[in-house]
Amino acid sequence: MKFDTNKTALLIIDLQNDNLIKGGKFENSGAVEHAKKQNVVENIRAIAEKAREAGIPVFHNHFVVEKDAKGIGNRAPIFRAIAETGSIVRGTWGAAPVDGVEPKTEDFVIEKSRMSAFNGTQLDTLLRGLGIETIIVTGVWTNMAVEHTCRDGADFGYHVVISTDGTSTINDEWQEAALNYAMNNIAIKMTSDEIIKNLN
C-alpha cells in the first residue's frame, strides 16, 4: 500500500512512561517485556522520523488523568486499574512521553481520558481540517486503546493502517488476538518497515 503523504497522518497512542517503561505503574503487567519484545519504541521512532521527513503530521495521543483519577469513572476495570495504580497523572514522570519519541514542535498533542483517541477530543476535527483520509496507528495497549482508536477511525470514515510491530500490549496472546481477530475488516496490517518503505 503506497501512502498519499498529503492525505496521511501518524497517530502515536499512549506512548507514556507508566505504560511501557521499567519503573512505570504498569511494569508488573507484562507491558514492559512485551514492548521490548516488539521493539515498539524504536519502531515508532523510525516511523515518526520518516513521517516528518515526508511532511506527514504526527499526532501524540496521551491518556492523562488528574490526581486520584477524578472524572474518568470506575465502572470499567481498566479505569479502576488506572485509579488504583495512580498511573498517568498529569505532571508526573509516568504521564510524560517516552524518551526518544517526545513530541516535536511541529507535532500535535491530544489529551484524552478514554481509550479511543477520538472519544471526546479534537482529533477528528484536526484530521479533517488537514485533509487526512488515512491514519497510521501505532502505540501501546494494542487490544484496548489502539483497537478502540482503529475502530473509531474506521467508523469516522478513515482508511486505517495498524503497525504490527509498532504496537504492544502485555503478551503475545493479547497482541495476536487484537491483530488477527479484532482488526480483521477494520485495519490494514503492516510492519514498521513496510510503512516506512511506502512513505516515500
C-alpha positions in Angstrom: 0.0 0.0 0.0 1.5 3.3 -1.1 0.6 6.2 1.1 -0.5 9.6 -0.3 1.6 11.7 2.0 -0.7 14.7 1.6 -3.7 12.7 3.0 -2.0 10.6 5.7 -1.4 11.1 9.4 0.5 9.2 12.0 -1.1 8.5 15.4 1.0 7.5 18.4 -1.2 6.2 21.2 -0.4 6.3 24.9 3.4 6.0 24.5 3.9 7.2 28.1 6.3 6.0 30.8 3.8 4.4 33.1 2.5 2.2 30.2 5.7 0.5 29.0 8.8 1.7 30.8 10.6 -0.1 33.7 9.6 1.8 36.9 6.2 2.7 35.4 2.9 1.9 37.2 2.1 -1.0 34.8 5.5 -2.6 35.0 4.2 -5.8 36.6 1.5 -6.3 33.9 3.9 -7.7 31.3 3.8 -4.4 29.3 7.5 -3.6 29.7 8.6 -7.0 28.5 6.2 -7.1 25.6 7.1 -3.6 24.5 10.8 -4.6 24.4 10.0 -7.8 22.5 8.1 -5.8 19.9 10.9 -3.1 19.8 8.0 -0.8 19.9 9.7 2.4 20.9 12.4 2.2 18.3 9.9 1.1 15.6 7.6 4.0 16.3 10.5 6.5 16.5 11.6 5.3 13.0 8.1 5.6 11.6 7.7 9.1 13.1 11.0 10.3 11.7 10.1 9.1 8.3 6.6 10.6 8.6 8.0 14.1 9.4 10.5 13.8 6.6 7.7 13.1 4.2 5.6 16.0 5.6 3.1 13.8 7.3 1.5 15.2 10.5 2.3 13.3 13.7 -0.3 13.1 16.5 0.7 12.1 20.0 -2.4 10.9 21.9 -1.8 10.9 25.6 -4.1 9.5 28.3 -3.8 11.9 31.2 -5.7 12.0 34.5 -5.9 14.4 37.3 -4.8 13.3 40.8 -6.9 10.5 42.2 -8.2 9.9 38.6 -11.2 12.2 39.2 -13.7 12.3 36.4 -12.8 9.2 34.5 -15.2 6.9 36.3 -14.6 3.5 37.8 -17.1 1.1 36.4 -14.8 -0.3 33.7 -12.0 -2.4 35.1 -9.4 -0.5 33.0 -10.4 2.8 34.6 -10.4 1.3 38.1 -6.9 0.0 37.4 -5.7 3.5 36.4 -7.1 4.9 39.6 -5.9 2.2 41.9 -2.3 2.3 40.5 -2.2 6.1 40.5 -0.9 6.0 36.9 -0.6 8.6 34.1 -1.3 11.5 36.5 -0.8 15.0 34.9 2.6 16.4 35.6 4.3 13.2 36.7 7.1 11.2 35.1 4.6 8.4 34.4 2.4 10.6 32.2 5.3 12.0 30.3 6.1 10.7 26.8 8.7 8.0 26.4 12.3 9.2 25.8 13.1 9.3 22.1 9.5 9.7 21.0 8.7 13.0 22.5 6.5 15.4 20.5 8.4 17.7 18.2 7.5 21.4 17.7 5.5 20.7 14.6 3.6 17.7 16.1 0.1 17.7 17.5 -0.5 16.6 21.1 -4.0 15.4 22.0 -5.0 14.6 25.6 -7.7 12.0 26.2 -9.5 10.4 29.1 -10.9 7.4 27.2 -9.3 4.6 25.3 -10.1 5.9 21.8 -8.1 8.9 20.7 -11.3 10.1 19.0 -13.5 10.0 22.1 -14.1 13.5 23.5 -11.1 15.0 21.6 -10.4 17.3 18.7 -8.7 14.6 16.7 -11.3 14.1 14.0 -11.7 17.9 13.5 -8.0 18.4 13.2 -7.6 15.4 10.8 -10.4 16.6 8.6 -9.0 20.2 8.6 -5.7 18.8 7.3 -7.5 16.8 4.6 -6.5 13.5 6.1 -8.0 10.3 4.7 -5.6 7.6 6.0 -4.4 7.2 9.6 -1.4 5.0 10.6 -2.0 3.8 14.1 0.9 2.9 16.5 1.3 2.8 20.2 0.5 0.7 23.3 -2.4 -1.4 24.6 -3.0 -3.0 21.2 -6.1 -4.7 22.4 -7.5 -1.6 24.2 -6.5 2.0 23.3 -5.1 1.1 19.9 -8.0 -1.1 18.9 -10.6 1.4 20.1 -8.9 4.1 18.1 -8.7 1.9 15.0 -12.4 1.1 15.2 -13.5 4.7 15.7 -11.2 5.7 12.9 -12.9 3.2 10.6 -16.3 4.4 11.7 -15.4 8.0 11.1 -14.5 7.1 7.5 -10.7 6.9 7.5 -8.5 4.3 5.9 -6.9 2.7 8.9 -3.4 1.1 8.9 -2.1 -0.6 12.1 1.6 -1.2 12.7 2.0 -4.8 13.7 5.4 -4.2 15.4 4.7 -0.6 16.2 2.2 -1.7 18.8 2.4 -3.7 22.0 0.3 -4.8 25.0 1.0 -7.3 27.8 1.8 -10.5 25.9 1.8 -12.2 22.5 -1.6 -13.8 23.1 -3.3 -10.4 23.5 -1.4 -8.9 20.7 -2.3 -11.7 18.3 -6.0 -11.5 19.4 -6.1 -7.8 18.6 -4.3 -8.0 15.3 -5.6 -11.3 13.9 -9.2 -11.2 15.1 -10.3 -7.8 16.3 -8.7 -5.9 13.5 -9.9 -8.1 10.7 -12.0 -6.0 8.3 -11.1 -2.9 10.3 -7.5 -2.1 9.5 -4.7 -2.9 7.1 -1.8 -4.6 8.9 1.7 -3.5 8.0 5.1 -3.8 9.7 7.1 -0.7 10.5 9.5 -1.5 7.7 6.6 -1.8 5.2 5.1 1.5 6.4 8.4 3.3 6.1 9.1 1.9 2.7 5.7 3.1 1.5 6.0 6.6 2.9 8.4 7.7 0.1 
